Amino acid sequence: MTETIDWAEFAASLGAIPTETDRALVRQKSRDFYWYSPVLKQQLRGVSGDIVVAPRDEADVITVMRECVRRSIPITPRGGGTGNYGQAMPLHGGVVLDLIGLNTIHPVFDGVLRVGTGAKLGEIEARCKPLGWELRMFPSTRRTATIGGFVAGGSGGIGSINFGQMREAGTLLGARVVTMEAEPRVLQLRGAEVNRVHHAYGTNGIIVELEIAMAPAQSWLDYAVAFRDFADLARFCDTIARADGIAKRLVTAVDAGGAAYFKPLQEALTPGESVGLFLIATQSCKPFEDALARAGGRIARKLTEAEVEATGAVPAFEFTWNHTTLHALKVDKEITYLQSRFPGPDYLASVAKAMADYGDEVPMHLEFIRVDGEVACAALPLVRYTTEARLRAIIADFESRGITIFDPHTYVLEDGGMKTTDPEQLAFKRHADPLGLLNPGKMRGWDEVSAA
Ligand SMILES: Cc1cc2nc3c(=O)[nH]c(=O)nc-3n(C[C@H](O)[C@H](O)[C@H](O)COP(=O)(O)OP(=O)(O)OC[C@H]3O[C@@H](n4cnc5c(N)ncnc54)[C@H](O)[C@@H]3O)c2cc1C
C-alpha cells in the first residue's frame, strides 16, 4: 500500500510537525501488547509502520490527515500503545500517528472534564484529585495509557463496579473527531453519538478531544486479602460488590494458581492462598473488615494511597484486569488468557463448574462490575497454553456453557467483541473515512463491503 511513497517528500510536506523514520524507533512505536496472545504473536510479528508523526495540536492532526489522503497513506492512531490485541499496529504500514502531544487537561466544570486525547490517565487523576474529582473508571494501565486510547480501544476497569463500562450512557459526554477526507472536517459528537468512535480502534476518525463525566474524589484504601478457599473469596467479593453502603472502586478475585505469580505480594501470602484485591473508601474500611472477618479471610496487605506513593509499592489495581496476566507472563511465557463474562445471576455456580472441569489449566480471575445496574461477574482467567486448537476448544466449551467470550486472540474489531459489525460505527466510517485509510484491516464489516 505504501511502497511508492517518497517519505522524505511526505515529511517535508508536514513542515514543522515532528516525524521519525528511524526503522527501530518506528517499529517500537508500531507495537502494543499483542504478544499477550500466542496467536497474535505469530500473526503480527513483522508489522511496522513507515513513519511516526507526532502532531502537537488539532491543526497538526488536520494537516497530517490532509497530506495522507492526498497520497493514499494509511494512518494508525496511537496513544500509550498498551492495547492487547494489536489494535494500534499498522497492518498496512504508513503513518503511526502518535497523539500523546495533545494532552491539555482543562479544569473540571460541574463534574465534566474536557481533555486532550493524549493525556495520560494517571496525569488526569493527579491533576483533578486536589480539585475534588477523579476518573469514574480507568484501566489498570493508568500510569501509561491515554484517555483517547482508553476510549478508542478499551472498555472499562477500575470503577466499573460503580459506573458499569464506558459504553453505558452518562460517562462519555462528547468527542471532537477529525475526519480522513481530502479536506478533513472536525465533528463534535455528543452523548450516545460518542459510541460511533468508542471501541472502534481508531478505524473511523481521529479523536482529538473528549468530554467525560467525573466522580467526586474519595480517599481509597488499597487491600490485598487472603482466603484458603477460592469459593469463600468469590462469595465475599459478591457480598462486597452488592453492599451498596460500602464505597468501593475495585473488587477482584484471583485463585491460588494466579496469585502465585504475584511476586510483589508473595511475602504477604502463604502458598495455596487465593487473593482478593480491593479499593475501599476510607469511610467504609470498618464495615469492609468486619465482613472480611465474618467470611473467614484475612488482610494480607493494607496501604493508604499515600503509603503506596511513598513506598513505591505495586498498587492493588496493578494486580487486576489485564495486569494479572502480565504478572503471570513475567514468570511463565506459556501463559495466556481469556476475556469473558459468566452468566448471571447464579454466576458463582458457573465459575465453580468451570474451575472443577479445568483445574490448573485455567487459573481463575474474576472482576466484579455492574451491567445495567446489576452486579455481573467478568473474568480474565489465565490459560496454560499448549496449542491454538486447544485454546479454541476451551473458548468453544465456555461459550457452550453460556459464558460470553470477548476473544483477545484476534485483532479484528468485531471478532473480539460483539461478533457483528456495529452499524453505527460502519456508517460513521463511510462518512468520516470514505477511502478506508484509518487503521485498515481491523474492521471486518468495512473490508467485506469494500471487497463486494
Ligand atoms: C497490563 C495491561 C492492563 C490492561 N488493563 C485494562 C483494563 O483494565 N481495562 C481496559 O479496558 N483495557 C485494559 N488494557 C488495554 C489497554 O491498556 C487500555 O485499553 C488502554 O486504555 C489503551 O490506551 P492506550 O493509550 O495505550 O491506547 P493504544 O493502545 O495506543 O490504542 C488503543 C486503540 O485506540 C486507537 N487510538 C488511540 N488513540 C486514538 C485517538 N486519539 N483517536 C482514535 N483512535 C485512537 C488505537 O489505534 C488503537 O486501536 C490493559 C492492557 C495491558 C497491557
PDBQT file of the ligand as one rigid body, heavy atoms in Angstrom, charges set to zero:
ROOT
HETATM    1  C1  LIG A 501      -1.215  -4.702  31.624  1.00  0.00    +0.000 C 
HETATM    2  C2  LIG A 501      -2.442  -4.245  30.887  1.00  0.00    +0.000 A 
HETATM    3  C3  LIG A 501      -3.616  -3.971  31.597  1.00  0.00    +0.000 A 
HETATM    4  C4  LIG A 501      -4.775  -3.516  30.949  1.00  0.00    +0.000 A 
HETATM    5  N1  LIG A 501      -5.931  -3.290  31.647  1.00  0.00    +0.000 NA
HETATM    6  C5  LIG A 501      -7.048  -2.846  31.009  1.00  0.00    +0.000 A 
HETATM    7  C6  LIG A 501      -8.254  -2.565  31.716  1.00  0.00    +0.000 A 
HETATM    8  O1  LIG A 501      -8.308  -2.648  32.935  1.00  0.00    +0.000 OA
HETATM    9  N2  LIG A 501      -9.333  -2.144  31.016  1.00  0.00    +0.000 N 
HETATM   10  C7  LIG A 501      -9.284  -1.947  29.654  1.00  0.00    +0.000 A 
HETATM   11  O2  LIG A 501     -10.300  -1.543  29.066  1.00  0.00    +0.000 OA
HETATM   12  N3  LIG A 501      -8.151  -2.196  28.958  1.00  0.00    +0.000 NA
HETATM   13  C8  LIG A 501      -7.039  -2.624  29.598  1.00  0.00    +0.000 A 
HETATM   14  N4  LIG A 501      -5.890  -2.843  28.895  1.00  0.00    +0.000 N 
HETATM   15  C9  LIG A 501      -5.827  -2.466  27.494  1.00  0.00    +0.000 C 
HETATM   16  C10 LIG A 501      -5.297  -1.003  27.331  1.00  0.00    +0.000 C 
HETATM   17  O3  LIG A 501      -4.291  -0.735  28.277  1.00  0.00    +0.000 OA
HETATM   18  C11 LIG A 501      -6.364   0.044  27.559  1.00  0.00    +0.000 C 
HETATM   19  O4  LIG A 501      -7.461  -0.147  26.719  1.00  0.00    +0.000 OA
HETATM   20  C12 LIG A 501      -5.798   1.462  27.375  1.00  0.00    +0.000 C 
HETATM   21  O5  LIG A 501      -6.744   2.370  27.796  1.00  0.00    +0.000 OA
HETATM   22  C13 LIG A 501      -5.383   1.783  25.967  1.00  0.00    +0.000 C 
HETATM   23  O6  LIG A 501      -4.865   3.099  25.975  1.00  0.00    +0.000 OA
HETATM   24  P1  LIG A 501      -3.577   3.480  25.109  1.00  0.00    +0.000 P 
HETATM   25  O7  LIG A 501      -3.376   4.955  25.223  1.00  0.00    +0.000 OA
HETATM   26  O8  LIG A 501      -2.419   2.636  25.455  1.00  0.00    +0.000 OA
HETATM   27  O9  LIG A 501      -4.133   3.117  23.658  1.00  0.00    +0.000 OA
HETATM   28  P2  LIG A 501      -3.379   2.447  22.422  1.00  0.00    +0.000 P 
HETATM   29  O10 LIG A 501      -3.002   1.042  22.728  1.00  0.00    +0.000 OA
HETATM   30  O11 LIG A 501      -2.318   3.349  21.937  1.00  0.00    +0.000 OA
HETATM   31  O12 LIG A 501      -4.586   2.463  21.374  1.00  0.00    +0.000 OA
HETATM   32  C14 LIG A 501      -5.725   1.673  21.565  1.00  0.00    +0.000 C 
HETATM   33  C15 LIG A 501      -6.591   1.766  20.307  1.00  0.00    +0.000 C 
HETATM   34  O13 LIG A 501      -7.132   3.072  20.191  1.00  0.00    +0.000 OA
HETATM   35  C16 LIG A 501      -6.728   3.705  18.978  1.00  0.00    +0.000 C 
HETATM   36  N5  LIG A 501      -6.490   5.110  19.317  1.00  0.00    +0.000 N 
HETATM   37  C17 LIG A 501      -5.599   5.608  20.208  1.00  0.00    +0.000 A 
HETATM   38  N6  LIG A 501      -5.734   6.940  20.299  1.00  0.00    +0.000 NA
HETATM   39  C18 LIG A 501      -6.737   7.297  19.457  1.00  0.00    +0.000 A 
HETATM   40  C19 LIG A 501      -7.351   8.536  19.093  1.00  0.00    +0.000 A 
HETATM   41  N7  LIG A 501      -6.971   9.676  19.647  1.00  0.00    +0.000 N 
HETATM   42  N8  LIG A 501      -8.354   8.525  18.161  1.00  0.00    +0.000 NA
HETATM   43  C20 LIG A 501      -8.764   7.374  17.606  1.00  0.00    +0.000 A 
HETATM   44  N9  LIG A 501      -8.225   6.174  17.910  1.00  0.00    +0.000 NA
HETATM   45  C21 LIG A 501      -7.218   6.140  18.818  1.00  0.00    +0.000 A 
HETATM   46  C22 LIG A 501      -5.510   2.945  18.506  1.00  0.00    +0.000 C 
HETATM   47  O14 LIG A 501      -5.371   2.962  17.086  1.00  0.00    +0.000 OA
HETATM   48  C23 LIG A 501      -5.839   1.536  19.000  1.00  0.00    +0.000 C 
HETATM   49  O15 LIG A 501      -6.694   0.919  18.068  1.00  0.00    +0.000 OA
HETATM   50  C24 LIG A 501      -4.740  -3.331  29.537  1.00  0.00    +0.000 A 
HETATM   51  C25 LIG A 501      -3.563  -3.624  28.819  1.00  0.00    +0.000 A 
HETATM   52  C26 LIG A 501      -2.424  -4.069  29.487  1.00  0.00    +0.000 A 
HETATM   53  C27 LIG A 501      -1.188  -4.345  28.686  1.00  0.00    +0.000 C 
ENDROOT
TORSDOF 0
